[in-house]
Amino acid sequence: MEKTIMDCVIGCDVGSQGVKAVLLNAEGRTLGEAGTSYTIDYPQPTWAEQPAEVWISAIATTIKRLMATVGVTQDQVRAIGMDAQVDGFVPIDANGKPLRPAIIWMDRRAVPQVESARKLCEPERVFRLSGLNFDPYHVAPKIRWFAENQPELYERTAHFLLPGSYVAYYLTGELGVDFSNASSTLLMDVQKKTWSVELCDCFKISADKLTPIFPATHILGTLRKEAADALGLSPKTSVVLGCGDEHAACLGAGVVMGGLACDIAGTAEPVCAASPSPLFDPTGLVETHCHAHPDLWLMENPGFVSGGNYRWFRDQFSPEETKQAAEINADVYELLNRLAGQAPPGCQGLVLLPCLMGSVTPVWNANMRGTFLGFTLTHGREHFVRAILEASAYALRDITDQMQKIGLQLKEIRAVGGGARSELWRQIKADVTGLPVSMLETVETTAFGAAMLALTGSGLATSLYQAVEATVRVVETRDPDIKTKEIYEEYYQFYRSAFFALLSVYDKAPREQI
């Protein structure tokens, strides 16, 4: 398809806490950005939900805001590429109406459904088929919970859509899911890239309620008139199916080749690396997913809660910084980062186990809970803030160490997401992992990766590799400090010892109290 000088595309990221959109021209240059935030509902401990309508409203607001800030007409937008949070689902009826709020990725309510499935299916067999752990983090147990606890709604369900699939369906009226999203459901054969009848049977889920699977660059259709009007775009605009949010972030970070790990510091913190073939981690810490690039696999831990922990601390214990940030028009997290910088590496023995919604590292366990330990009367708020930053670095090291054990030779970590803006946090991660941590010209690479899919799907780029080469630029690298790394080695081992010592405690803890 021949491109003109005014052709452009939109990349739209439907995340856990908001929508972000970026406009790129045909050469991959950023013309504008916009965003809209929303909240997560927590009806009970370890439950997490969002109404799908919130995503649609935020998409419309964001894209209208984006278009209002750039000198581009709606007819010049060739395509819109999507990415969205993974591991959630929306049941829709025969008319396409959501039957309940989405149960999203961080929800861990489906522990009993996982245990029931274990009795029907051999976990090792499931891991070899799906590349995934038996965990309520994934979609299949959540659907099973829905079937058992809301059977009338389950019977009315025509399709189970992932968040990205629901958004694409709203925009086009067409059903579809890409390889990357499907690979995180516990229902797809990760090597054949098709729905697995065996896995569907394991969770007693009807495969005919799932959607067709396509590559992330697949054009699902064009905007429905209603959707085009809501977004302020032309009905001729193509909708590229897109992928999961961490998959798009990896694409936007240029993680399509060996030696690179992508550390995505958002609400959660997925850690990923590309592989030309599917590898399988015998410990299950690192899962095997499909990449946004249709010919690659993504070795990943799909994300311990990270920025979500920082936001919790901000909301519950930082009224002074929040007030000050509003008064001086500053980022409250930058003020908290400055506070954290007042504490020494290791926080004088204070360590956080960052398991506020269960753990996915150093092992997967839905019963684990967040724990500050080792603090004394000498510790202040600065130590607690820094401990949150250090905890995510310890968790990151769990994963990068294991990736290297299974054959991924990592040479560099590329930090992306909102947390990547913190120089202190990047340095802590370099010192803890022993790997250089780089920052890119664009830290919000998720919407950027979705735009790359739009460039490729619409024919404005010849391949995803070309799109990466044209757009991804490293602007700064933090190397590990040898002396600080030695300090962190001791505290990292303390973190792991504490985690495994408390594992059995939380497994036996009263569920209603945690």
C-alpha positions, 0 to 999 in steps of 0.5 A: 500500500503506497504511503503519503507524507501525511499518513499516520497511525495511532497506538492505543494502550488499554492498561490497568490504571488508564489509557494512553495513546500515541500518534506516529507518522509513517516514518515512526516519528511521534507527533503527539501523546495523550492519556486518561486514568481510571481506577481498579475496583477491589470488592474483596481481598485479592479480587480486582475488577473493572467495568469494560465500559470504563475502557471504552469511555477512556479510549474515546476521551484519550483519542479525542484529546490526542487528535485535538493537540496535533495538526492531523485530520481524521482521514490521515489516520490510516490505522489504530493498533491496540494493546491491552492488559492481559489475563482478564476476561469479559463475558458478553451476551449474544448482543455483545453486551458485557454481563458483568465487570471484567475480572482482571489480571491481578485478581486471585480469587480462583484458588479453589478452581485451580485446585480442582483442575489439578485433580483432573489434569497433570500440572506438568502436562499442562505446563508443557502444553500451555507454557503456563503455571496452574495459577488463578492469575490466568484466565481459565480458572477465572472463567471456571469461578464465574461458571461455578459462582454466577451460573445464570450469567455463565449460561447467557455468555456467548463469548469470553473476551479478553480485555483487548478482544473486547476493545477490538470487538467494540471498535469493529464488531469482529471477534478475534484475539492474538497469539500473545493474549491467547497464550496467557489464558491456560487454554492455548497450545503455545507451540501450535498456537491454537486453542487446546481441547485438552486444556479447555476440558481441564477447566470445563470451558466450551471452546466454541465460546472462545474467539478466533486467533490471529497474528497481532498485525492482523487487520480485524476490520474498520471502525464501526460508525458508532465507534468512529464517531465516539473516537472522532476518527474516520470509519475507514480507519483500519483496526489492527488487532494488537497484543498484550500490554507487556508484549507491546512494551517489549516491541516498543523497547526493541526486545526482538533480539537476544541478549535483551530483557524488558523490565516493565515498571507499571502497576505490575512489573512483567519481565520478558525476553525474546526467543526464536523458539519456545523454551520451558523453565522447569521451575515454572518461574518463567513462563512461555508466551507468544511474542507480539512478533508472530515468529517469536516467543516471549519468555516472561514472568507476567508481573509481580505487583510493583507500581501498584505497591508504590501507588498504595503507599502514596495513597495511604501514607504520603499526604504531605507529598501528594499535597506538595506535588499538587501545589508545585505542579510536580510528580508526587513519585519524584518527591517520593523518590527523593525521600527514598534517596535519603535512605542507604542501600539495604535500608538498614535491614528493612526489607519488603516482600512485595506480595500485596496481591499474592506472589509470582516470584520467587515462586507463584503462590496466591496465598502470599502477602506483602510483608515489611520486616526487619524494621526498628525504631530507627527507621523512618518513612524514607526507609519504607519508600526505598524498601518498595523500590528495592523489593521490585529489584529483588524480584527482578533479579529472581527472574533475570537469574532464572532466565539465564539459567534456562539459556537466555544470555542477558547482557542488558535490561531495558527499563520501560513504563512509568517507573523507568523515569526514576534514575534512583530506581534504575540504578537500584535495579542495576546494582541488584541484578548486576546488569546494565539498565538502559532508558529509552527515548520513549519510556511509555513503550506500550502504546508505542509498540501498539503503534508499531503494529499499526504501522506494520499491519497497515503496510506503512512499515515492511516488517516489525523489525524495520519498525523497531530499527526506525524508532527505538533509541537508547538514551542512557544506561546505568551500570552496576556499582560494584560496592553497592552490588556487594551490599545488595547481595547480602540483602537479596539473600535475606529477602529470599530467606524471609520469603521462603520462611513465611511461605508456609505461614501464609499458606496456613493463614486464615483466608478471611483475614488476608 
